[in-house]
């Protein structure tokens, strides 16, 4: 997935280990982005009351969560670059993206057929020593 490549590019530029895309985490991230888009909200709390800790547990992964980043962002040809640029420009999001502890991520993307806001992005991060 291209977004994982962009995340790893930013990490590699700084000598930080790459993260591995995990399909179970991605399923949960995708459910959350779909939920946000369908219900037109942007939050770390899902419409069912779940948070990222619950989403990680639902993936079946036994771990301590590291974090989650979300965004309601633009569409268009270069939307993933705009998403990474937005996250890297935010100190809080940047610190999660560049944290040395996570080794696995799950990515969810829900896109509209539009260049306007309304595309949703979610990345779950988990600690390296906790993936089984």
N, CA, C and O atoms as CSV, one atom per row, in Angstrom:
chain,resi,resn,atom,element,x,y,z
A,1,UNK,N,N,0.850,-1.179,0.000
A,1,UNK,CA,C,0.000,0.000,0.000
A,1,UNK,C,C,0.890,1.235,0.000
A,1,UNK,O,O,1.865,1.317,0.747
A,2,UNK,N,N,0.544,2.173,-0.833
A,2,UNK,CA,C,1.374,3.356,-1.044
A,2,UNK,C,C,1.567,4.199,0.218
A,2,UNK,O,O,2.653,4.735,0.439
A,3,UNK,N,N,0.524,4.323,1.051
A,3,UNK,CA,C,0.658,5.128,2.267
A,3,UNK,C,C,1.711,4.537,3.195
A,3,UNK,O,O,2.460,5.282,3.826
A,4,UNK,N,N,1.782,3.220,3.290
A,4,UNK,CA,C,2.819,2.574,4.107
A,4,UNK,C,C,4.209,2.909,3.564
A,4,UNK,O,O,5.144,3.125,4.335
A,5,UNK,N,N,4.341,2.951,2.249
A,5,UNK,CA,C,5.629,3.316,1.641
A,5,UNK,C,C,6.012,4.745,2.026
A,5,UNK,O,O,7.168,5.008,2.357
A,6,UNK,N,N,5.051,5.665,1.984
A,6,UNK,CA,C,5.335,7.052,2.344
A,6,UNK,C,C,5.723,7.174,3.810
A,6,UNK,O,O,6.632,7.930,4.155
A,7,UNK,N,N,5.039,6.435,4.668
A,7,UNK,CA,C,5.387,6.438,6.094
A,7,UNK,C,C,6.799,5.917,6.279
A,7,UNK,O,O,7.593,6.511,7.008
A,8,UNK,N,N,7.118,4.806,5.621
A,8,UNK,CA,C,8.461,4.230,5.746
A,8,UNK,C,C,9.537,5.121,5.138
A,8,UNK,O,O,10.670,5.138,5.619
A,9,UNK,N,N,9.197,5.858,4.091
A,9,UNK,CA,C,10.163,6.810,3.521
A,9,UNK,C,C,10.537,7.871,4.557
A,9,UNK,O,O,11.713,8.195,4.725
A,10,UNK,N,N,9.531,8.408,5.247
A,10,UNK,CA,C,9.800,9.422,6.270
A,10,UNK,C,C,10.639,8.840,7.408
A,10,UNK,O,O,11.532,9.509,7.929
A,11,UNK,N,N,10.354,7.608,7.788
A,11,UNK,CA,C,11.117,6.956,8.861
A,11,UNK,C,C,12.554,6.684,8.409
A,11,UNK,O,O,13.501,6.927,9.157
A,12,UNK,N,N,12.710,6.181,7.187
A,12,UNK,CA,C,14.038,5.852,6.669
A,12,UNK,C,C,14.936,7.080,6.545
A,12,UNK,O,O,16.140,6.997,6.789
A,13,UNK,N,N,14.354,8.218,6.165
A,13,UNK,CA,C,15.120,9.464,6.045
A,13,UNK,C,C,15.794,9.830,7.361
A,13,UNK,O,O,16.795,10.548,7.375
A,14,UNK,N,N,15.245,9.336,8.463
A,14,UNK,CA,C,15.737,9.683,9.796
A,14,UNK,C,C,16.411,8.509,10.492
A,14,UNK,O,O,16.688,8.565,11.690
A,15,UNK,N,N,16.676,7.439,9.732
A,15,UNK,CA,C,17.363,6.288,10.289
A,15,UNK,C,C,16.506,5.444,11.233
A,15,UNK,O,O,17.033,4.726,12.083
A,16,UNK,N,N,15.187,5.533,11.079
A,16,UNK,CA,C,14.264,4.776,11.932
A,16,UNK,C,C,13.808,3.541,11.163
A,16,UNK,O,O,13.525,3.617,9.967
A,17,UNK,N,N,13.737,2.409,11.849
A,17,UNK,CA,C,13.313,1.166,11.207
A,17,UNK,C,C,11.955,1.330,10.545
A,17,UNK,O,O,11.090,2.069,11.017
A,18,UNK,N,N,11.797,0.620,9.441
A,18,UNK,CA,C,10.516,0.612,8.744
A,18,UNK,C,C,9.489,-0.147,9.567
A,18,UNK,O,O,9.836,-1.010,10.373
A,19,UNK,N,N,8.215,0.185,9.355
A,19,UNK,CA,C,7.116,-0.542,9.974
A,19,UNK,C,C,6.546,-1.526,8.962
A,19,UNK,O,O,6.642,-1.324,7.751
A,20,UNK,N,N,5.958,-2.582,9.475
A,20,UNK,CA,C,5.394,-3.645,8.638
A,20,UNK,C,C,3.884,-3.495,8.617
A,20,UNK,O,O,3.253,-3.339,9.662
A,21,UNK,N,N,3.313,-3.542,7.432
A,21,UNK,CA,C,1.864,-3.457,7.285
A,21,UNK,C,C,1.245,-4.784,7.713
A,21,UNK,O,O,1.609,-5.845,7.206
A,22,UNK,N,N,0.310,-4.710,8.650
A,22,UNK,CA,C,-0.339,-5.892,9.204
A,22,UNK,C,C,-1.793,-5.935,8.730
A,22,UNK,O,O,-2.535,-4.972,8.925
A,23,UNK,N,N,-2.204,-7.043,8.110
A,23,UNK,CA,C,-3.552,-7.099,7.532
A,23,UNK,C,C,-4.647,-7.083,8.592
A,23,UNK,O,O,-5.717,-6.529,8.343
A,24,UNK,N,N,-4.420,-7.672,9.766
A,24,UNK,CA,C,-5.444,-7.661,10.818
A,24,UNK,C,C,-5.651,-6.250,11.361
A,24,UNK,O,O,-6.782,-5.830,11.603
A,25,UNK,N,N,-4.562,-5.529,11.550
A,25,UNK,CA,C,-4.679,-4.131,11.981
A,25,UNK,C,C,-5.326,-3.280,10.886
A,25,UNK,O,O,-6.110,-2.374,11.172
A,26,UNK,N,N,-4.992,-3.581,9.644
A,26,UNK,CA,C,-5.563,-2.824,8.527
A,26,UNK,C,C,-7.075,-3.029,8.422
A,26,UNK,O,O,-7.804,-2.099,8.077
A,27,UNK,N,N,-7.543,-4.228,8.715
A,27,UNK,CA,C,-8.992,-4.471,8.702
A,27,UNK,C,C,-9.700,-3.554,9.694
A,27,UNK,O,O,-10.750,-2.988,9.390
A,28,UNK,N,N,-9.120,-3.414,10.874
A,28,UNK,CA,C,-9.730,-2.549,11.895
A,28,UNK,C,C,-9.617,-1.074,11.516
A,28,UNK,O,O,-10.550,-0.302,11.737
A,29,UNK,N,N,-8.489,-0.684,10.952
A,29,UNK,CA,C,-8.328,0.700,10.491
A,29,UNK,C,C,-9.334,1.006,9.388
A,29,UNK,O,O,-9.921,2.087,9.352
A,30,UNK,N,N,-9.528,0.040,8.488
A,30,UNK,CA,C,-10.469,0.242,7.394
A,30,UNK,C,C,-11.902,0.366,7.912
A,30,UNK,O,O,-12.663,1.207,7.435
A,31,UNK,N,N,-12.264,-0.455,8.871
A,31,UNK,CA,C,-13.603,-0.347,9.460
A,31,UNK,C,C,-13.823,1.039,10.068
A,31,UNK,O,O,-14.906,1.614,9.961
A,32,UNK,N,N,-12.772,1.562,10.709
A,32,UNK,CA,C,-12.918,2.882,11.334
A,32,UNK,C,C,-13.037,3.983,10.285
A,32,UNK,O,O,-13.858,4.887,10.444
A,33,UNK,N,N,-12.242,3.933,9.220
A,33,UNK,CA,C,-12.365,4.968,8.186
A,33,UNK,C,C,-13.720,4.883,7.499
A,33,UNK,O,O,-14.328,5.909,7.195
A,34,UNK,N,N,-14.200,3.661,7.252
A,34,UNK,CA,C,-15.530,3.507,6.643
A,34,UNK,C,C,-16.611,4.087,7.560
A,34,UNK,O,O,-17.523,4.776,7.103
A,35,UNK,N,N,-16.494,3.800,8.854
A,35,UNK,CA,C,-17.447,4.320,9.843
A,35,UNK,C,C,-17.441,5.849,9.837
A,35,UNK,O,O,-18.501,6.475,9.830
A,36,UNK,N,N,-16.245,6.452,9.839
A,36,UNK,CA,C,-16.160,7.913,9.845
A,36,UNK,C,C,-16.781,8.498,8.581
A,36,UNK,O,O,-17.502,9.494,8.643
A,37,UNK,N,N,-16.502,7.882,7.440
A,37,UNK,CA,C,-17.033,8.418,6.191
A,37,UNK,C,C,-18.553,8.246,6.105
A,37,UNK,O,O,-19.264,9.186,5.748
A,38,UNK,N,N,-19.040,7.073,6.424
A,38,UNK,CA,C,-20.485,6.808,6.350
A,38,UNK,C,C,-21.263,7.716,7.292
A,38,UNK,O,O,-22.336,8.213,6.948
A,39,UNK,N,N,-20.708,7.929,8.490
A,39,UNK,CA,C,-21.403,8.707,9.510
A,39,UNK,C,C,-20.935,10.159,9.607
A,39,UNK,O,O,-21.371,10.901,10.487
A,40,UNK,N,N,-20.049,10.556,8.699
A,40,UNK,CA,C,-19.582,11.938,8.563
A,40,UNK,C,C,-19.071,12.538,9.876
A,40,UNK,O,O,-19.597,13.540,10.359
A,41,UNK,N,N,-18.037,11.907,10.444
A,41,UNK,CA,C,-17.388,12.445,11.636
A,41,UNK,C,C,-15.899,12.144,11.566
A,41,UNK,O,O,-15.466,11.280,10.804
A,42,UNK,N,N,-15.133,12.851,12.354
A,42,UNK,CA,C,-13.698,12.602,12.463
A,42,UNK,C,C,-13.360,12.525,13.936
A,42,UNK,O,O,-13.389,13.536,14.638
A,43,UNK,N,N,-13.034,11.309,14.417
A,43,UNK,CA,C,-12.767,11.117,15.838
A,43,UNK,C,C,-12.023,9.803,16.045
A,43,UNK,O,O,-12.114,8.879,15.236
A,44,UNK,N,N,-11.288,9.745,17.149
A,44,UNK,CA,C,-10.658,8.481,17.536
A,44,UNK,C,C,-11.672,7.544,18.190
A,44,UNK,O,O,-11.370,6.376,18.436
A,45,UNK,N,N,-12.852,8.045,18.466
A,45,UNK,CA,C,-13.926,7.229,19.031
A,45,UNK,C,C,-14.914,6.899,17.908
A,45,UNK,O,O,-15.459,7.794,17.261
A,46,UNK,N,N,-15.133,5.597,17.689
A,46,UNK,CA,C,-16.045,5.165,16.642
A,46,UNK,C,C,-17.497,5.382,17.016
A,46,UNK,O,O,-17.808,5.688,18.167
A,47,UNK,N,N,-18.384,5.223,16.050
A,47,UNK,CA,C,-19.816,5.416,16.315
A,47,UNK,C,C,-20.355,4.367,17.281
A,47,UNK,O,O,-21.418,4.553,17.874
A,48,UNK,N,N,-19.616,3.253,17.443
A,48,UNK,CA,C,-20.009,2.219,18.413
A,48,UNK,C,C,-19.359,2.431,19.779
A,48,UNK,O,O,-19.509,1.597,20.671
A,49,UNK,N,N,-18.642,3.536,19.948
A,49,UNK,CA,C,-17.988,3.847,21.216
A,49,UNK,C,C,-16.578,3.293,21.343
A,49,UNK,O,O,-15.918,3.515,22.359
A,50,UNK,N,N,-16.106,2.578,20.331
A,50,UNK,CA,C,-14.762,1.986,20.397
A,50,UNK,C,C,-13.682,3.044,20.232
A,50,UNK,O,O,-13.882,4.056,19.561
A,51,UNK,N,N,-12.531,2.795,20.855
A,51,UNK,CA,C,-11.350,3.626,20.646
A,51,UNK,C,C,-10.284,2.751,19.982
A,51,UNK,O,O,-10.531,1.585,19.675
A,52,UNK,N,N,-9.105,3.321,19.766
A,52,UNK,CA,C,-8.080,2.555,19.058
A,52,UNK,C,C,-7.608,1.340,19.856
A,52,UNK,O,O,-7.177,0.352,19.260
A,53,UNK,N,N,-7.676,1.386,21.160
A,53,UNK,CA,C,-7.285,0.227,21.974
A,53,UNK,C,C,-8.240,-0.938,21.700
A,53,UNK,O,O,-7.808,-2.080,21.541
A,54,UNK,N,N,-9.518,-0.645,21.649
A,54,UNK,CA,C,-10.521,-1.674,21.334
A,54,UNK,C,C,-10.300,-2.204,19.927
A,54,UNK,O,O,-10.375,-3.412,19.702
A,55,UNK,N,N,-10.027,-1.313,18.974
A,55,UNK,CA,C,-9.810,-1.748,17.593
A,55,UNK,C,C,-8.608,-2.677,17.492
A,55,UNK,O,O,-8.653,-3.663,16.757
A,56,UNK,N,N,-7.546,-2.381,18.210
A,56,UNK,CA,C,-6.377,-3.265,18.184
A,56,UNK,C,C,-6.733,-4.616,18.794
A,56,UNK,O,O,-6.352,-5.654,18.254
A,57,UNK,N,N,-7.445,-4.618,19.893
A,57,UNK,CA,C,-7.864,-5.888,20.513
A,57,UNK,C,C,-8.762,-6.687,19.578
A,57,UNK,O,O,-8.653,-7.911,19.511
A,58,UNK,N,N,-9.646,-6.009,18.859
A,58,UNK,CA,C,-10.534,-6.689,17.908
A,58,UNK,C,C,-9.758,-7.361,16.781
A,58,UNK,O,O,-10.238,-8.318,16.175
A,59,UNK,N,N,-8.566,-6.861,16.504
A,59,UNK,CA,C,-7.749,-7.461,15.437
A,59,UNK,C,C,-7.191,-8.813,15.863
A,59,UNK,O,O,-6.670,-9.564,15.038
A,60,UNK,N,N,-7.304,-9.124,17.172
A,60,UNK,CA,C,-6.774,-10.392,17.670
A,60,UNK,C,C,-5.317,-10.311,18.049
A,60,UNK,O,O,-4.704,-11.322,18.391
A,61,UNK,N,N,-4.751,-9.112,17.991
A,61,UNK,CA,C,-3.347,-8.933,18.337
A,61,UNK,C,C,-3.251,-8.602,19.814
A,61,UNK,O,O,-3.897,-7.674,20.301
A,62,UNK,N,N,-2.435,-9.373,20.521
A,62,UNK,CA,C,-2.223,-9.133,21.942
A,62,UNK,C,C,-1.057,-8.167,22.082
A,62,UNK,O,O,0.103,-8.541,21.911
A,63,UNK,N,N,-1.383,-6.928,22.392
A,63,UNK,CA,C,-0.312,-5.923,22.446
A,63,UNK,C,C,-0.746,-4.733,23.276
A,63,UNK,O,O,-1.921,-4.554,23.597
A,64,UNK,N,N,0.243,-3.930,23.608
A,64,UNK,CA,C,-0.030,-2.618,24.168
A,64,UNK,C,C,-0.063,-1.658,22.983
A,64,UNK,O,O,0.895,-1.613,22.211
A,65,UNK,N,N,-1.127,-0.899,22.818
A,65,UNK,CA,C,-1.178,-0.006,21.668
A,65,UNK,C,C,-0.170,1.123,21.785
A,65,UNK,O,O,0.197,1.548,22.880
A,66,UNK,N,N,0.256,1.581,20.657
A,66,UNK,CA,C,1.160,2.723,20.613
A,66,UNK,C,C,0.408,3.975,20.225
A,66,UNK,O,O,0.601,5.026,20.835
A,67,UNK,N,N,-0.439,3.882,19.227
A,67,UNK,CA,C,-1.148,5.080,18.827
A,67,UNK,C,C,-1.972,4.904,17.584
A,67,UNK,O,O,-1.968,3.855,16.940
A,68,UNK,N,N,-2.680,5.964,17.268
A,68,UNK,CA,C,-3.518,6.002,16.073
A,68,UNK,C,C,-3.479,7.422,15.555
A,68,UNK,O,O,-3.537,8.381,16.324
A,69,UNK,N,N,-3.380,7.543,14.255
A,69,UNK,CA,C,-3.520,8.848,13.631
A,69,UNK,C,C,-4.653,8.754,12.616
A,69,UNK,O,O,-4.797,7.752,11.915
A,70,UNK,N,N,-5.447,9.805,12.549
A,70,UNK,CA,C,-6.566,9.859,11.623
A,70,UNK,C,C,-6.550,11.206,10.925
A,70,UNK,O,O,-5.890,12.148,11.361
A,71,UNK,N,N,-7.290,11.271,9.837
A,71,UNK,CA,C,-7.392,12.536,9.109
A,71,UNK,C,C,-8.584,12.480,8.177
A,71,UNK,O,O,-8.822,11.469,7.516
A,72,UNK,N,N,-9.324,13.556,8.126
A,72,UNK,CA,C,-10.289,13.775,7.051
A,72,UNK,C,C,-9.573,14.707,6.107
A,72,UNK,O,O,-9.299,15.860,6.438
A,73,UNK,N,N,-9.271,14.201,4.931
A,73,UNK,CA,C,-8.399,14.971,4.067
A,73,UNK,C,C,-8.875,15.091,2.640
A,73,UNK,O,O,-10.004,14.736,2.303
A,74,UNK,N,N,-7.990,15.599,1.817
A,74,UNK,CA,C,-8.318,15.881,0.423
A,74,UNK,C,C,-8.304,14.615,-0.428
A,74,UNK,O,O,-7.793,13.569,-0.027
A,75,UNK,N,N,-8.874,14.750,-1.592
A,75,UNK,CA,C,-8.795,13.688,-2.586
A,75,UNK,C,C,-7.835,14.094,-3.681
A,75,UNK,O,O,-6.958,14.932,-3.470
A,76,UNK,N,N,-7.996,13.516,-4.821
A,76,UNK,CA,C,-7.172,13.865,-5.962
A,76,UNK,C,C,-5.959,12.971,-6.104
A,76,UNK,O,O,-5.696,12.097,-5.278
A,77,UNK,N,N,-5.242,13.215,-7.161
A,77,UNK,CA,C,-4.110,12.380,-7.556
A,77,UNK,C,C,-3.024,12.301,-6.488
A,77,UNK,O,O,-2.446,11.233,-6.287
A,78,UNK,N,N,-2.735,13.388,-5.805
A,78,UNK,CA,C,-1.645,13.432,-4.831
A,78,UNK,C,C,-2.131,13.468,-3.388
A,78,UNK,O,O,-1.449,14.005,-2.515
A,79,UNK,N,N,-3.305,12.899,-3.133
A,79,UNK,CA,C,-3.873,13.025,-1.783
A,79,UNK,C,C,-3.004,12.352,-0.730
A,79,UNK,O,O,-2.935,12.846,0.395
A,80,UNK,N,N,-2.341,11.250,-1.048
A,80,UNK,CA,C,-1.509,10.582,-0.035
A,80,UNK,C,C,-0.308,11.426,0.355
A,80,UNK,O,O,0.098,11.433,1.517
A,81,UNK,N,N,0.255,12.127,-0.597
A,81,UNK,CA,C,1.370,13.029,-0.290
A,81,UNK,C,C,0.877,14.153,0.614
A,81,UNK,O,O,1.565,14.539,1.559
A,82,UNK,N,N,-0.317,14.682,0.328
A,82,UNK,CA,C,-0.890,15.742,1.167
A,82,UNK,C,C,-1.159,15.231,2.577
A,82,UNK,O,O,-0.974,15.967,3.547
A,83,UNK,N,N,-1.593,13.983,2.701
A,83,UNK,CA,C,-1.854,13.387,4.012
A,83,UNK,C,C,-0.553,13.296,4.811
A,83,UNK,O,O,-0.504,13.721,5.966
A,84,UNK,N,N,0.484,12.753,4.210
A,84,UNK,CA,C,1.782,12.627,4.896
A,84,UNK,C,C,2.307,14.004,5.256
A,84,UNK,O,O,2.782,14.209,6.373
A,85,UNK,N,N,2.232,14.950,4.334
A,85,UNK,CA,C,2.699,16.308,4.619
A,85,UNK,C,C,1.936,16.914,5.794
A,85,UNK,O,O,2.525,17.583,6.643
A,86,UNK,N,N,0.622,16.677,5.843
A,86,UNK,CA,C,-0.188,17.195,6.949
A,86,UNK,C,C,0.222,16.583,8.276
A,86,UNK,O,O,0.371,17.289,9.273
A,87,UNK,N,N,0.403,15.274,8.287
A,87,UNK,CA,C,0.812,14.609,9.522
A,87,UNK,C,C,2.219,15.034,9.956
A,87,UNK,O,O,2.473,15.239,11.143
A,88,UNK,N,N,3.129,15.164,8.987
A,88,UNK,CA,C,4.498,15.572,9.332
A,88,UNK,C,C,4.539,17.019,9.803
A,88,UNK,O,O,5.451,17.399,10.538
A,89,UNK,N,N,3.577,17.828,9.398
A,89,UNK,CA,C,3.514,19.214,9.837
A,89,UNK,C,C,2.863,19.404,11.202
A,89,UNK,O,O,2.849,20.511,11.741
A,90,UNK,N,N,2.328,18.328,11.756
A,90,UNK,CA,C,1.691,18.380,13.072
A,90,UNK,C,C,2.618,17.703,14.083
A,90,UNK,O,O,2.886,16.509,13.953
A,91,UNK,N,N,3.114,18.436,15.087
A,91,UNK,CA,C,4.057,17.829,16.042
A,91,UNK,C,C,3.543,16.529,16.689
A,91,UNK,O,O,4.306,15.580,16.863
A,92,UNK,N,N,2.276,16.492,17.035
A,92,UNK,CA,C,1.724,15.295,17.686
A,92,UNK,C,C,1.699,14.102,16.726
A,92,UNK,O,O,2.094,12.998,17.100
A,93,UNK,N,N,1.241,14.318,15.502
A,93,UNK,CA,C,1.184,13.231,14.523
A,93,UNK,C,C,2.592,12.815,14.096
A,93,UNK,O,O,2.879,11.628,13.939
A,94,UNK,N,N,3.445,13.786,13.916
A,94,UNK,CA,C,4.833,13.514,13.523
A,94,UNK,C,C,5.521,12.636,14.571
A,94,UNK,O,O,6.263,11.717,14.222
A,95,UNK,N,N,5.277,12.918,15.850
A,95,UNK,CA,C,5.925,12.126,16.900
A,95,UNK,C,C,5.469,10.674,16.872
A,95,UNK,O,O,6.252,9.775,17.178
A,96,UNK,N,N,4.219,10.432,16.511
A,96,UNK,CA,C,3.736,9.046,16.395
A,96,UNK,C,C,4.337,8.384,15.161
A,96,UNK,O,O,4.794,7.243,15.233
A,97,UNK,N,N,4.341,9.084,14.032
A,97,UNK,CA,C,4.904,8.527,12.800
A,97,UNK,C,C,6.375,8.167,12.943
A,97,UNK,O,O,6.845,7.183,12.372
A,98,UNK,N,N,7.099,8.982,13.718
A,98,UNK,CA,C,8.547,8.785,13.828
A,98,UNK,C,C,8.968,8.119,15.138
A,98,UNK,O,O,10.159,8.060,15.444
A,99,UNK,N,N,8.023,7.627,15.896
A,99,UNK,CA,C,8.331,6.902,17.132
A,99,UNK,C,C,9.106,5.626,16.775
A,99,UNK,O,O,8.712,4.891,15.870
A,100,UNK,N,N,10.192,5.371,17.480
A,100,UNK,CA,C,11.021,4.194,17.189
A,100,UNK,C,C,10.423,2.888,17.698
A,100,UNK,O,O,10.868,1.817,17.286
A,101,UNK,N,N,9.438,2.942,18.573
A,101,UNK,CA,C,8.882,1.736,19.178
A,101,UNK,C,C,7.990,0.891,18.257
A,101,UNK,O,O,8.124,-0.332,18.261
A,102,UNK,N,N,7.096,1.484,17.478
A,102,UNK,CA,C,6.200,0.638,16.688
A,102,UNK,C,C,6.927,-0.124,15.602
A,102,UNK,O,O,7.891,0.364,15.012
A,103,UNK,N,N,6.443,-1.342,15.348
A,103,UNK,CA,C,6.994,-2.113,14.238
A,103,UNK,C,C,5.920,-2.532,13.260
A,103,UNK,O,O,6.232,-2.931,12.138
A,104,UNK,N,N,4.648,-2.450,13.664
A,104,UNK,CA,C,3.560,-2.871,12.793
A,104,UNK,C,C,2.493,-1.782,12.741
A,104,UNK,O,O,2.224,-1.091,13.724
A,105,UNK,N,N,1.900,-1.657,11.567
A,105,UNK,CA,C,0.831,-0.684,11.379
A,105,UNK,C,C,-0.333,-1.337,10.638
A,105,UNK,O,O,-0.183,-2.351,9.957
A,106,UNK,N,N,-1.480,-0.721,10.798
A,106,UNK,CA,C,-2.648,-1.062,9.998
A,106,UNK,C,C,-3.162,0.216,9.375
A,106,UNK,O,O,-3.234,1.250,10.040
A,107,UNK,N,N,-3.517,0.155,8.112
A,107,UNK,CA,C,-3.944,1.347,7.385
A,107,UNK,C,C,-5.352,1.150,6.840
A,107,UNK,O,O,-5.685,0.107,6.278
A,108,UNK,N,N,-6.162,2.180,7.021
A,108,UNK,CA,C,-7.484,2.225,6.411
A,108,UNK,C,C,-7.647,3.519,5.647
A,108,UNK,O,O,-7.283,4.590,6.132
A,109,UNK,N,N,-8.197,3.415,4.446
A,109,UNK,CA,C,-8.436,4.591,3.608
A,109,UNK,C,C,-9.824,4.452,2.998
A,109,UNK,O,O,-10.135,3.440,2.370
A,110,UNK,N,N,-10.652,5.469,3.185
A,110,UNK,CA,C,-11.975,5.511,2.561
A,110,UNK,C,C,-12.036,6.762,1.697
A,110,UNK,O,O,-12.035,7.884,2.204
A,111,UNK,N,N,-12.087,6.556,0.403
A,111,UNK,CA,C,-12.037,7.662,-0.539
A,111,UNK,C,C,-13.381,7.902,-1.200
A,111,UNK,O,O,-14.113,6.966,-1.523
A,112,UNK,N,N,-13.689,9.177,-1.393
A,112,UNK,CA,C,-14.801,9.577,-2.241
A,112,UNK,C,C,-14.226,9.845,-3.624
A,112,UNK,O,O,-13.019,10.034,-3.772
A,113,UNK,N,N,-15.059,9.860,-4.603
A,113,UNK,CA,C,-14.607,10.208,-5.948
A,113,UNK,C,C,-14.649,11.717,-6.113
A,113,UNK,O,O,-15.448,12.260,-6.875
A,114,UNK,N,N,-13.768,12.376,-5.379
A,114,UNK,CA,C,-13.787,13.838,-5.359
A,114,UNK,C,C,-12.423,14.362,-4.952
A,114,UNK,O,O,-11.671,13.679,-4.256
A,115,UNK,N,N,-12.106,15.566,-5.380
A,115,UNK,CA,C,-10.854,16.194,-4.940
A,115,UNK,C,C,-11.077,16.977,-3.652
A,115,UNK,O,O,-10.129,17.528,-3.093
A,116,UNK,N,N,-12.314,17.034,-3.177
A,116,UNK,CA,C,-12.651,17.819,-1.989
A,116,UNK,C,C,-12.470,16.998,-0.721
A,116,UNK,O,O,-12.284,15.783,-0.778
A,117,UNK,N,N,-12.526,17.675,0.427
A,117,UNK,CA,C,-12.459,16.984,1.707
A,117,UNK,C,C,-13.556,15.929,1.781
A,117,UNK,O,O,-14.630,16.086,1.200
A,118,UNK,N,N,-13.273,14.874,2.490
A,118,UNK,CA,C,-14.256,13.808,2.635
A,118,UNK,C,C,-13.616,12.443,2.523
A,118,UNK,O,O,-14.297,11.422,2.614
A,119,UNK,N,N,-12.326,12.421,2.328
A,119,UNK,CA,C,-11.571,11.174,2.308
A,119,UNK,C,C,-10.991,10.958,3.698
A,119,UNK,O,O,-10.467,11.885,4.315
A,120,UNK,N,N,-11.089,9.743,4.177
A,120,UNK,CA,C,-10.685,9.442,5.554
A,120,UNK,C,C,-9.501,8.491,5.564
A,120,UNK,O,O,-9.407,7.570,4.753
A,121,UNK,N,N,-8.593,8.745,6.515
A,121,UNK,CA,C,-7.367,7.972,6.644
A,121,UNK,C,C,-7.161,7.617,8.112
A,121,UNK,O,O,-7.387,8.448,8.992
A,122,UNK,N,N,-6.732,6.388,8.377
A,122,UNK,CA,C,-6.483,5.939,9.749
A,122,UNK,C,C,-5.286,5.006,9.745
A,122,UNK,O,O,-5.205,4.098,8.919
A,123,UNK,N,N,-4.362,5.224,10.660
A,123,UNK,CA,C,-3.215,4.328,10.823
A,123,UNK,C,C,-3.121,3.939,12.294
A,123,UNK,O,O,-3.028,4.800,13.169
A,124,UNK,N,N,-3.147,2.630,12.559
A,124,UNK,CA,C,-2.910,2.088,13.904
A,124,UNK,C,C,-1.447,1.681,14.009
A,124,UNK,O,O,-0.896,1.099,13.073
A,125,UNK,N,N,-0.817,1.980,15.132
A,125,UNK,CA,C,0.581,1.629,15.381
A,125,UNK,C,C,0.644,0.744,16.619
A,125,UNK,O,O,-0.025,1.028,17.613
A,126,UNK,N,N,1.445,-0.331,16.575
A,126,UNK,CA,C,1.642,-1.164,17.762
A,126,UNK,C,C,3.130,-1.404,17.995
A,126,UNK,O,O,3.945,-1.368,17.074
A,127,UNK,N,N,3.452,-1.650,19.268
A,127,UNK,CA,C,4.841,-1.834,19.662
A,127,UNK,C,C,5.454,-3.103,19.110
A,127,UNK,O,O,4.791,-4.128,18.955
A,128,UNK,N,N,6.733,-3.002,18.821
A,128,UNK,CA,C,7.468,-4.091,18.193
A,128,UNK,C,C,7.476,-5.375,19.012
A,128,UNK,O,O,7.345,-6.454,18.434
A,129,UNK,N,N,7.619,-5.307,20.300
A,129,UNK,CA,C,7.772,-6.527,21.093
A,129,UNK,C,C,6.445,-7.194,21.420
A,129,UNK,O,O,6.421,-8.240,22.068
A,130,UNK,N,N,5.351,-6.603,20.983
A,130,UNK,CA,C,4.055,-7.101,21.386
A,130,UNK,C,C,3.329,-7.921,20.320
A,130,UNK,O,O,2.338,-8.575,20.644
A,131,UNK,N,N,3.777,-7.914,19.072
A,131,UNK,CA,C,3.131,-8.690,18.014
A,131,UNK,C,C,3.471,-10.157,18.196
A,131,UNK,O,O,4.635,-10.521,18.367
A,132,UNK,N,N,2.447,-10.993,18.158
A,132,UNK,CA,C,2.671,-12.440,18.313
A,132,UNK,C,C,2.268,-13.168,17.061
A,132,UNK,O,O,2.381,-14.392,16.994
